[in-house]
């Protein structure tokens, strides 16, 4: 992944009116990619001196915290690692909605990575992604949220990004 055309460092954003505390925010489904792809990506970004946020602390079953939403707001770039179970997590979907909002309101750069999943499954919410959204739609109190999740998935999947398949090497990004 070539992020070299971007200037990094929380204090290096003098051309912007935004104050960034992180260069990169990683959004991912922990059970799918924390101990493989996303873990390697995080270590490589940090090794290159890129101030990267990875959340290791949210207990399972809890709502996304306001603090985490603020970290997204104060990040220059968000990298969204879509995987098979990304859309089954309300937490991931809430992050994604915030990321898309920041893209629109703060011109945050968003890079999607499709890890062993086709971008069209995200964009059109079919196959496993569609099943996850259908399951979340069963709760009537989620209906408005579900619409915002679907819109964010569609929008993120239309952005230029990277696809990682079983045939490719994870390290080749």
N, C-alpha and C positions, 0 to 999 in steps of 0.2 A: 504494500500500500504506500503510495508516494504522497506524503503530506508535505513534502519539502517546499512546495510553492507558497506555503502559509507561514507567516511569521508567528513564532510561538513565544510563550513566556507571559505571565500575568501582567508584567509591567511593559511588555512590548507592544501593546495595542494602542499606541498614541494616536493612530489615525482614526480611532473609533471613539465614540462617546461612551462606550460600554466598558465597565471595569470587570475584567475576567479574572476569576480565581483559578480556573483550570483551562488548559488548552483543549483537552478532549474529555468528553463524558462518554462512557461506554454503557449502552443499554443492551441487555442480553438476558436470556433465560438461563439462570444458573445451573439448573439440573442438566441442561443440554450442552453447554459450552464452557462453563467456568473452569473445569479441570483439563480442558484441551485447548481449543482454538482461542477463546477469549482470554484465557490465562496466558497463553503464549503472546497474543497480541499486546496485552497489557505490559508484560515484561519487556517486550521489544520497544514499545513506545517510551517507557520509562528509561530504558537503556540509552535511547537516543536523546534523552534530555527533555522529552515532551511531558509536561505536567498533566497526568492522566488520572481521572477519577474512576474508580471501580467500587461499587458498593458491596461490602462484605458483611454488613451488619444488620439487615432487616430480618427480624424473626419471621418464620413462615406463618402465613395467615394474617399478618398485620397489614394495615393500610399504608400506602406510600406516605411518607412524612412530608410536611411542609419544608423541612430542611433539605430534603433530597430534591424537591421541586426547585428550590432556590439554587442548588448546585447546578441543575440543568440550566437555569437562567443565566448563571455566571460562567458558563462554559462557552468557549469560542466555537468549538466543533462538537457535534454529537455523532458518534458512530453507533448505528443500530445493527446488532447482529441478529438477524431473523433466523430462527431455527424451527424445527418441527413443533415444539411446544410453546413458542413465544406467545402466540395468541391465546393460549389457555390461561395465561397469567394476567389477572386484573392489574396487578402492579406494573408489569411490563407495558400493558396497554395504556395505563395512566401516564407512565413516563413518555410513551410515544406521542400522546396527545400534547403534552407539555412541550416536547421537542418540536413538533410541527408548529405549535403556537409561537415558539421562540424563533423558528425559521421565518415565520411571517412578520412578527413584530420587531425582532432584533437582528434580522438577517443572519441568524446563526447558520453555519454550514452544517449540512446533514449528509452523511455518507451511509447508505445501506449496504450491508453485507448479507448475502443470501447463503447461509451455511447449510448445505445439503437440503435445500428447499428451493423450489422454483419461484421466481418473482411473481409469476402470474397467480400462484396460490395465495400470495399475500394481497396482491392488487385486487383480485376478484373474490377473495375469501371463499375459495372452494377447497375441496379435499379436507385435509386435517384442520386447516385454518377455519374453514366453514363450519366444521363440526364443533370446534372450540367456541366460535362466536354463537352458534345456535344454542349450545349449552349455557353460555352466559346470558343469553336472551330470555331464558326461561324464568328468570327472576324479574318480576314486573318493575321493581324499583331500579333496575339496571337499564331500562329501555332507552332513556335519553343518553346515558353513558355509552351504551352499545352503539348508537348512531355516531357518536364522536369517535369511538374506537375504529369503527368501520371506515369513516372518512380519513382518519389518520393513517390507517393501513394502506388504503388506496393511494393517498398522496405520497407516502414514503416509498411505496413500490414503484412509483413512476420516476423517481430520481435515479440518476446515474450512480452505479455502485459496482460491487464485485460479487461474483457467484463462485462459491466453493463447492465442489462436488466430490463424490467418493473417488473419482478418477484423478482429480488434481491433488497436488501436494499442498497441505495447509500452509507451509512455509513460503509458498511461491507468490504470495500477495505482494 
